[in-house]
């Protein structure tokens, strides 16, 4: 029977409804044409070679060789593990030893730099302090010594200048060549230089010795009785000559003293300035070296702390 079904699109679609089908479904054979390759559970462990002697021999030989190879492999693995373990332990010991050596070396360098810096710093302070004090006392002592030496040299210069002047002026007095002839006058003046009264007394004593018992007719007697050589007048002339010579000698001594003092003080000042400059330069150099040592110390310490922090981080990571 045929029924026409009109759908929404107005297309005619035949709908065949089978009724009273003559085919007997329960009689229709349903034999599968596909061959199943699935083994049953009882056939899994069954084999046609179980009872084959050759196959058993092959299996035994395979099992024996496989076991032998596994044993050899295990032995090799044990040997390799042991070798790798020993190598790893050696590497670890070497790394630990190297780390200890580096740590010890860095610590020694740090301590050496610190000690060197402290020592040089103390040396710089000592050089600056004791050097300045030493220069001060040396300058004071050298100045006093130089002034005293200049005074002594000035006095000697005054004597060297004053004695010839005194001799020259005394020789200008009438009768002096008879009273003290030759080198006697310079000897008397040199023995009593700077003391006019002593020179007067010495020359008067020589005159008395000359005039004692002399006749007025002789040249010595005329000297003794001359009005120009009366005791008062003669003594005045001798004293005046001695004072003038001494004044000239003092002027020469003062000039010489000031000149020598100026030269000596200039030399002392130059030496003091040179020593002070040398001490300052040495102190600056030492302080620069101290600064370099301290910089090296802080750099090494900073690097060592960073390395220790990294090792600590790695250790914490390994523990985690």
C-alpha positions as a printed Julia matrix, in Angstrom:
320×3 Matrix{Float64}:
   0.0     0.0    0.0
   1.28    3.4   -0.99
   0.59    6.62   0.88
   1.64    9.99  -0.38
   3.0    12.26   2.32
   3.01   15.97   1.61
   5.64   17.76   3.68
   5.92   21.44   4.42
   7.79   22.08   1.16
   5.0    20.57  -0.81
   7.21   17.85  -2.13
   5.62   14.44  -2.62
   7.5    11.72  -0.8
   6.41    8.13  -1.12
   6.19    6.31   2.15
   6.19    2.62   1.74
   4.65    0.79   4.56
   5.25   -2.86   4.45
   2.56   -4.99   5.83
   2.1    -8.7    5.82
   5.75   -9.24   4.78
   6.09  -12.77   3.58
   9.77  -13.02   4.65
  10.2   -15.05   7.84
  12.74  -13.18   9.92
  13.22  -16.01  12.35
  13.99  -18.33   9.44
  16.53  -15.97   7.76
  20.1   -17.3    8.29
  22.44  -14.88  10.02
  25.81  -16.56   9.59
  28.71  -14.07   9.96
  31.13  -13.98   7.08
  33.98  -12.35   9.12
  36.52  -14.69  10.63
  37.22  -13.96  14.31
  40.87  -13.8   15.29
  40.25  -13.58  19.04
  41.68  -16.44  21.05
  39.7   -17.91  23.76
  41.01  -17.71  27.28
  41.97  -21.32  27.3
  43.97  -20.93  24.11
  46.18  -18.07  25.37
  48.73  -20.26  27.12
  48.55  -23.14  24.74
  51.17  -23.64  22.11
  52.05  -26.28  19.68
  55.74  -25.84  20.69
  55.32  -26.71  24.34
  56.34  -30.24  23.77
  58.92  -29.47  21.09
  62.43  -30.28  22.37
  64.2   -27.98  19.94
  61.97  -25.1   20.87
  62.56  -25.81  24.54
  66.29  -25.78  23.91
  66.02  -22.47  22.06
  63.93  -20.98  24.84
  66.33  -22.18  27.49
  69.28  -20.85  25.55
  67.52  -17.49  25.09
  66.65  -17.31  28.76
  70.21  -18.2   29.76
  71.78  -15.64  27.42
  69.29  -13.01  28.49
  70.0   -13.69  32.14
  73.73  -13.63  31.48
  73.46  -10.33  29.65
  71.36   -8.87  32.41
  73.94  -10.02  34.96
  76.77   -8.54  32.9
  74.81   -5.34  32.51
  74.17   -5.25  36.24
  77.88   -5.83  36.93
  78.82   -3.06  34.54
  76.26   -0.78  36.11
  77.6    -1.59  39.59
  81.15   -0.91  38.39
  80.1     2.29  36.66
  78.09    3.41  39.66
  81.06    2.75  41.91
  83.41    4.56  39.55
  81.02    7.48  39.15
  80.48    7.58  42.9
  84.23    7.62  43.53
  84.68   10.29  40.87
  81.84   12.3   42.35
  83.36   12.01  45.83
  86.74   13.07  44.44
  85.14   16.03  42.71
  83.28   16.96  45.87
  86.45   16.71  47.94
  88.36   18.73  45.35
  85.63   21.36  45.26
  85.51   21.51  49.07
  89.31   21.71  49.25
  89.4    24.38  46.56
  86.66   26.3   48.31
  88.5    26.06  51.63
  91.74   27.12  49.96
  90.07   30.06  48.25
  88.28   30.99  51.44
  91.48   30.73  53.46
  93.4    32.7   50.85
  90.74   35.39  50.63
  90.54   35.61  54.42
  94.33   35.84  54.63
  94.38   38.55  51.97
  91.59   40.42  53.74
  93.32   40.17  57.11
  96.64   41.11  55.52
  95.14   44.16  53.84
  93.4    45.17  57.06
  96.53   44.7   59.18
  98.67   46.46  56.6
  96.18   49.33  56.42
  96.04   49.65  60.21
  99.82   49.44  60.52
 100.42   51.97  57.79
  97.74   54.22  59.26
  99.51   54.14  62.61
 102.81   54.73  60.83
 101.35   57.73  59.02
 100.11   59.18  62.31
 103.47   58.49  63.94
 105.4    60.0   61.05
 103.19   63.08  61.01
 103.2    63.55  64.78
 106.71   62.56  65.81
 108.2    63.95  62.63
 106.64   67.34  63.28
 107.69   67.29  66.93
 111.21   66.21  65.99
 111.51   68.95  63.39
 110.24   71.53  65.88
 112.76   70.57  68.57
 115.55   70.24  66.02
 114.73   73.66  64.61
 114.71   75.2   68.1
 117.99   73.58  69.06
 119.63   74.33  65.71
 118.51   77.96  65.92
 119.96   78.38  69.41
 123.19   76.67  68.37
 123.44   78.78  65.21
 122.86   82.0   67.15
 125.48   81.05  69.72
 127.93   80.09  66.97
 127.24   83.38  65.18
 127.89   85.29  68.41
 131.17   83.49  68.98
 132.2    84.06  65.37
 131.22   87.74  65.71
 133.28   88.11  68.88
 136.25   86.53  67.16
 135.71   88.77  64.17
 135.61   91.82  66.48
 138.85   90.73  68.12
 140.49   90.15  64.74
 139.38   93.59  63.56
 139.85   95.5   66.84
 143.39   94.39  67.75
 145.03   95.72  64.54
 143.12   98.99  64.92
 144.2    99.28  68.55
 147.82   98.53  67.65
 147.68  101.04  64.81
 146.25  103.81  67.0
 148.62  103.09  69.9
 151.64  103.2   67.61
 150.62  106.74  66.67
 151.27  107.84  70.27
 154.71  109.44  70.76
 157.25  107.14  72.37
 155.12  103.97  72.04
 157.7   102.39  69.73
 160.26  102.8   72.55
 157.99  101.65  75.36
 156.72   98.51  73.59
 158.85   97.86  70.54
 158.26   95.09  67.95
 155.63   92.48  68.79
 155.33   93.49  72.41
 152.52   95.98  71.75
 150.27   93.5   69.84
 150.82   90.94  72.63
 149.82   93.42  75.33
 146.75   94.53  73.36
 145.7    90.94  72.6
 146.06   89.96  76.26
 143.83   92.8   77.47
 141.59   93.49  74.47
 138.19   94.87  75.37
 139.44   96.21  78.7
 140.88   99.69  78.14
 141.92  100.1   81.79
 144.0    96.93  81.67
 145.71   98.07  78.46
 146.49  101.45  80.07
 147.9    99.76  83.16
 150.01   97.37  81.1
 151.47  100.14  78.94
 152.15  102.36  82.0
 153.89   99.46  83.67
 156.05   99.03  80.58
 156.8   102.75  80.62
 157.8   102.7   84.27
 160.04   99.76  83.61
 161.6   101.61  80.7
 162.05  104.95  82.54
 163.41  103.56  85.81
 167.05  104.62  86.22
 167.34  106.09  82.73
 169.29  109.32  82.12
 167.48  112.24  80.6
 170.2   112.48  77.98
 169.13  109.22  76.35
 166.18  108.81  74.03
 164.37  106.69  76.61
 164.96  109.35  79.23
 163.6   112.06  77.0
 160.48  110.0   76.56
 160.09  109.63  80.25
 160.5   113.37  80.94
 158.47  114.65  78.01
 155.55  116.83  78.95
 153.52  115.19  76.23
 153.96  111.87  78.0
 152.83  112.87  81.4
 150.96  110.16  83.23
 147.53  111.71  82.83
 147.93  112.71  79.22
 149.59  109.44  78.24
 146.97  107.33  79.95
 144.2   109.34  78.29
 145.72  108.79  74.86
 146.14  105.05  75.45
 142.6   104.69  76.82
 141.1   106.63  73.93
 142.93  104.46  71.38
 141.84  101.28  73.15
 138.2   102.41  73.32
 138.15  103.42  69.66
 139.64  100.07  68.66
 137.15   98.23  70.85
 134.24  100.2   69.35
 135.4    99.36  65.84
 135.78   95.73  66.85
 132.27   95.66  68.33
 130.82   97.11  65.13
 132.61   94.47  63.08
 131.48   91.77  65.53
 127.85   92.91  65.33
 127.92   92.97  61.54
 129.54   89.54  61.37
 127.13   88.11  63.93
 124.05   89.34  62.1
 125.39   88.13  58.77
 126.21   84.66  60.08
 122.93   84.49  61.99
 120.94   85.36  58.86
 122.77   82.74  56.81
 122.4    80.08  59.51
 118.7    80.8   60.1
 118.05   80.73  56.35
 119.74   77.35  56.07
 117.82   76.05  59.08
 114.53   77.29  57.65
 115.26   75.73  54.26
 116.2    72.43  55.89
 113.11   72.53  58.08
 110.89   73.26  55.08
 112.47   70.41  53.12
 112.01   67.98  56.01
 108.43   69.13  56.57
 107.65   68.71  52.88
 109.21   65.24  52.9
 107.2    64.25  55.98
 103.98   65.58  54.47
 104.66   63.77  51.19
 105.48   60.54  53.03
 102.34   60.85  55.13
 100.19   61.46  52.05
 101.72   58.48  50.25
 101.17   56.27  53.28
  97.57   57.44  53.6
  96.97   56.71  49.9
  98.38   53.2   50.39
  96.17   52.78  53.46
  93.14   53.89  51.44
  93.98   51.41  48.67
  94.41   48.6   51.22
  91.08   49.41  52.83
  89.35   49.5   49.43
  90.84   46.09  48.57
  89.74   44.77  51.96
  86.15   45.95  51.56
  85.96   44.67  47.95
  87.24   41.21  48.94
  84.93   41.12  51.93
  81.95   42.11  49.79
  82.76   39.43  47.19
  83.25   36.77  49.85
  79.93   37.64  51.49
  78.15   37.49  48.15
  79.68   34.09  47.42
  78.69   32.82  50.86
  75.13   34.1   50.37
  74.9    32.35  46.99
  76.17   29.1   48.49
  73.64   29.44  51.29
  70.86   29.98  48.74
  71.97   26.93  46.75
  72.09   24.88  49.94
  68.58   25.97  50.89
  67.34   25.15  47.39
  68.91   21.7   47.55
  67.35   21.1   50.95
  63.95   22.14  49.64
